Amino acid sequence: AVQLILRILVLFQAYTSQFVSLVMFALMMCDDRISMQERRKEIMLGLKRLPDLIKEVLSMDDEIQKLATELYHQKSVLIMGRGYHYATCLEGALKIKEITYMHSEGILAGELKHGPLALVDKLMPVIMIIMRDHTYAKCQNALQQVVARQGRPVVICDKEDTETIKNTKRTIKVPHSVDCLQGILSVIPLQLLAFHLAVLRGYDVDFPRNLAKSVTVE
């Protein structure tokens, strides 16, 4: 048998694996709760559909590469979202700083007026994640705040969200999934963006500087 040894330092699949593992753990914990059975079925069906939806997002690689050509010379990028997608913002920002060496910051959209909004102007790259979930109205408000400061955000949104697509100059449209699984799809454009930014900036995406797979010292 051929033994494959994974030597790369930055693992994009680790985030997705942890995400799915936690969802499956939650499904197991609520297995005996009658009131949660419909919700469990919804999530399990969503998990079954994920592979096809992921392929659909990956097919947008050319679109993401084009965005990267517009951003690779920048020094910073802000990534904003809330609810389930705050973790998505943190993951996207982490991958960008790890392999492109750009300053990137994942920002909770509800905290904009507590500091981050001061950074927004027509030159600052801003990426926002806005999905049709319980945070939708508040995320729309954050979008308006950014635009009012001459920001020109790129919005990652549901491809069925005609309102956001109509009112935003630049969108990356991802397929719809169950709310608690949507982050698996919305993080992929950010991971692809990090990859293309690193390549355009001339860096080795597999072996970024100053990183280790395991931390052995405090």
Backbone torsions as a table, in degrees:
resi	resn	phi	psi	omega
1	ALA	NA	144.2	179.4
2	VAL	-85.6	127.2	179.7
3	GLN	-99.2	122.3	179.3
4	LEU	-98.4	128.4	-179.6
5	ILE	-109.9	119.6	-179.9
6	LEU	-84.8	114.8	-174.2
7	ARG	-110.1	-10.1	-177.2
8	ILE	-68.5	151.8	-175.3
9	LEU	-91.4	-33.4	-177.4
10	VAL	-98.2	115.2	-174.9
11	LEU	-106.9	102.5	178.1
12	PHE	-67.6	-34.2	-175.7
13	GLN	-73.8	-16.5	-178.2
14	ALA	-62.6	-42.6	-179.8
15	TYR	-61.4	-48.0	-178.5
16	THR	-64.2	-40.4	179.9
17	SER	-63.6	-44.0	178.1
18	GLN	-64.5	-40.1	179.7
19	PHE	-58.4	-53.6	-177.8
20	VAL	-64.7	-38.4	179.8
21	SER	-61.5	-42.5	179.4
22	LEU	-67.0	-39.0	177.5
23	VAL	-63.2	-44.8	-179.8
24	MET	-66.2	-35.1	175.8
25	PHE	-63.4	-42.5	178.2
26	ALA	-63.4	-39.2	177.8
27	LEU	-62.5	-40.2	178.9
28	MET	-65.6	-40.4	-176.9
29	MET	-67.6	-26.9	-178.2
30	CYS	-104.4	16.6	-176.3
31	ASP	-58.8	-34.5	-175.3
32	ASP	-99.1	13.3	179.4
33	ARG	-99.6	111.6	-176.5
34	ILE	-59.9	-38.6	-176.6
35	SER	-66.8	-15.4	-176.4
36	MET	-104.2	4.0	-172.6
37	GLN	-64.5	-41.5	179.5
38	GLU	-66.0	-39.9	177.5
39	ARG	-64.2	-40.6	178.0
40	ARG	-61.1	-44.6	179.7
41	LYS	-61.7	-40.6	179.4
42	GLU	-61.0	-45.8	-178.4
43	ILE	-69.1	-40.7	179.8
44	MET	-64.5	-38.4	175.7
45	LEU	-65.4	-38.9	177.1
46	GLY	-62.0	-40.8	177.3
47	LEU	-62.9	-38.9	-179.8
48	LYS	-64.6	-33.3	-177.5
49	ARG	-85.5	-12.0	-174.1
50	LEU	-55.0	-46.0	-177.3
51	PRO	-54.8	-43.9	179.7
52	ASP	-67.3	-38.3	179.5
53	LEU	-68.5	-37.0	177.6
54	ILE	-63.8	-41.5	176.8
55	LYS	-59.7	-38.6	179.3
56	GLU	-63.4	-41.9	178.8
57	VAL	-67.8	-41.0	-179.9
58	LEU	-62.8	-26.9	178.9
59	SER	-68.9	-9.1	179.2
60	MET	-89.2	13.6	-174.0
61	ASP	-55.9	-40.5	-179.5
62	ASP	-62.3	-38.7	178.7
63	GLU	-64.9	-41.6	179.0
64	ILE	-67.4	-39.3	179.3
65	GLN	-62.7	-38.8	177.6
66	LYS	-62.6	-41.8	177.1
67	LEU	-62.3	-40.0	-179.7
68	ALA	-61.5	-37.0	179.3
69	THR	-64.8	-22.3	179.2
70	GLU	-88.3	-16.4	-173.2
71	LEU	-113.6	-14.8	-167.8
72	TYR	-64.5	-19.9	179.8
73	HIS	-87.5	-4.9	-178.0
74	GLN	-76.1	159.8	178.8
75	LYS	-97.3	-22.9	-176.2
76	SER	-142.7	158.2	171.4
77	VAL	-148.6	137.7	178.1
78	LEU	-107.2	134.9	180.0
79	ILE	-123.1	120.7	-170.9
80	MET	-121.4	143.2	175.1
81	GLY	-174.4	179.5	177.6
82	ARG	-153.5	172.8	-176.8
83	GLY	67.4	-137.2	178.3
84	TYR	-56.0	-29.5	-169.7
85	HIS	-89.9	0.8	172.1
86	TYR	-65.3	-41.0	176.7
87	ALA	-62.5	-36.5	176.7
88	THR	-61.3	-42.4	178.3
89	CYS	-61.9	-43.8	-180.0
90	LEU	-63.7	-41.5	178.6
91	GLU	-65.1	-45.1	179.1
92	GLY	-61.2	-44.6	179.6
93	ALA	-64.2	-39.1	179.3
94	LEU	-62.9	-46.8	-178.8
95	LYS	-64.1	-38.6	179.6
96	ILE	-64.2	-46.3	-178.1
97	LYS	-70.5	-31.9	-178.2
98	GLU	-66.1	-42.3	-171.6
99	ILE	-113.3	-9.8	178.3
100	THR	-110.9	-16.9	-178.0
101	TYR	64.6	19.0	170.9
102	MET	-83.6	146.8	170.4
103	HIS	-70.3	125.0	177.9
104	SER	-138.7	142.4	-173.6
105	GLU	-135.3	125.3	173.0
106	GLY	-86.0	124.4	-170.9
107	ILE	-122.3	132.7	172.0
108	LEU	-72.4	117.1	-172.8
109	ALA	-57.8	-28.6	179.3
110	GLY	-71.2	-11.8	-178.5
111	GLU	-102.0	12.4	-175.1
112	LEU	-53.2	-44.7	-174.5
113	LYS	-78.9	-0.6	178.1
114	HIS	-97.9	22.7	176.4
115	GLY	142.4	-53.9	-174.3
116	PRO	-58.8	-30.4	-177.7
117	LEU	-63.3	-24.0	178.7
118	ALA	-65.6	-21.0	-179.0
119	LEU	-84.8	-14.3	-172.4
120	VAL	-81.4	126.7	170.1
121	ASP	-153.5	-172.9	-174.9
122	LYS	-69.6	-12.8	-178.1
123	LEU	-100.3	-19.4	-176.2
124	MET	-80.4	119.9	176.4
125	PRO	-65.8	127.8	179.9
126	VAL	-129.0	130.1	173.8
127	ILE	-117.7	130.2	-179.9
128	MET	-121.8	144.0	176.3
129	ILE	-110.7	116.1	-178.2
130	ILE	-129.7	113.0	-179.2
131	MET	-120.1	159.8	-179.6
132	ARG	-79.0	73.2	177.0
133	ASP	-132.5	-162.5	-174.5
134	HIS	-68.8	-11.1	-180.0
135	THR	-100.5	4.4	-170.5
136	TYR	-56.2	-50.7	-177.0
137	ALA	-61.7	-41.2	-179.6
138	LYS	-69.4	-34.8	176.7
139	CYS	-68.5	-35.6	176.0
140	GLN	-63.4	-38.2	177.1
141	ASN	-63.7	-41.9	177.6
142	ALA	-63.1	-39.2	177.3
143	LEU	-60.3	-43.5	178.5
144	GLN	-63.3	-37.4	178.2
145	GLN	-63.4	-41.4	179.6
146	VAL	-66.8	-45.9	-179.4
147	VAL	-64.0	-36.4	179.6
148	ALA	-64.1	-22.7	177.4
149	ARG	-96.2	22.5	179.9
150	GLN	68.0	15.7	175.4
151	GLY	-69.1	150.9	179.2
152	ARG	-124.6	73.4	-172.7
153	PRO	-71.5	146.8	166.6
154	VAL	-95.1	124.1	-174.4
155	VAL	-108.0	123.5	170.8
156	ILE	-88.1	117.5	-173.2
157	CYS	-140.9	170.1	175.2
158	ASP	-67.0	134.5	-178.2
159	LYS	-65.9	-14.3	177.8
160	GLU	-95.0	0.7	-178.3
161	ASP	-85.8	81.7	-175.6
162	THR	-64.7	-30.0	-178.9
163	GLU	-64.9	-49.7	179.9
164	THR	-66.0	-42.1	-179.9
165	ILE	-61.5	-39.6	-178.7
166	LYS	-70.2	-37.4	-172.3
167	ASN	-96.4	3.5	-178.0
168	THR	-123.2	135.5	-176.7
169	LYS	-69.2	-34.2	-175.7
170	ARG	-134.2	120.3	178.7
171	THR	-130.9	152.2	169.2
172	ILE	-116.5	113.8	-170.0
173	LYS	-98.3	119.3	179.9
174	VAL	-111.2	154.6	179.8
175	PRO	-68.0	158.5	-177.6
176	HIS	-84.4	141.3	173.1
177	SER	-139.2	-178.6	175.1
178	VAL	-59.4	143.2	-173.3
179	ASP	-51.8	-43.1	-176.6
180	CYS	-77.2	-7.6	176.9
181	LEU	-107.7	-9.0	-174.6
182	GLN	-59.3	-31.2	-179.3
183	GLY	-61.7	-27.5	178.0
184	ILE	-65.0	-33.5	179.3
185	LEU	-84.2	-40.9	-175.2
186	SER	-73.4	-18.0	178.7
187	VAL	-79.7	-23.4	-175.6
188	ILE	-61.0	-45.4	176.4
189	PRO	-57.6	-34.8	179.0
190	LEU	-70.2	-38.9	178.0
191	GLN	-67.4	-41.4	176.2
192	LEU	-64.3	-39.4	178.8
193	LEU	-62.0	-44.2	178.4
194	ALA	-58.7	-43.6	179.5
195	PHE	-60.2	-51.1	-176.7
196	HIS	-67.9	-35.8	176.2
197	LEU	-61.4	-43.9	-179.4
198	ALA	-63.3	-43.7	179.7
199	VAL	-62.9	-45.0	-179.4
200	LEU	-65.3	-29.5	179.4
201	ARG	-88.0	-0.5	173.6
202	GLY	82.1	27.1	-177.4
203	TYR	-107.6	154.6	177.7
204	ASP	-80.4	112.3	-175.0
205	VAL	-72.6	-20.6	-178.2
206	ASP	-86.7	-26.8	-176.7
207	PHE	-132.7	69.7	177.8
208	PRO	-68.2	158.2	-175.2
209	ARG	-73.4	152.0	170.2
210	ASN	62.3	21.4	179.0
211	LEU	-115.2	155.2	175.6
212	ALA	-139.7	150.3	179.1
213	LYS	-69.5	-32.7	178.9
214	SER	-132.4	147.3	-179.8
215	VAL	-103.0	121.5	-176.4
216	THR	-110.9	-3.9	178.2
217	VAL	-129.2	153.9	179.6
218	GLU	-90.3	NA	NA
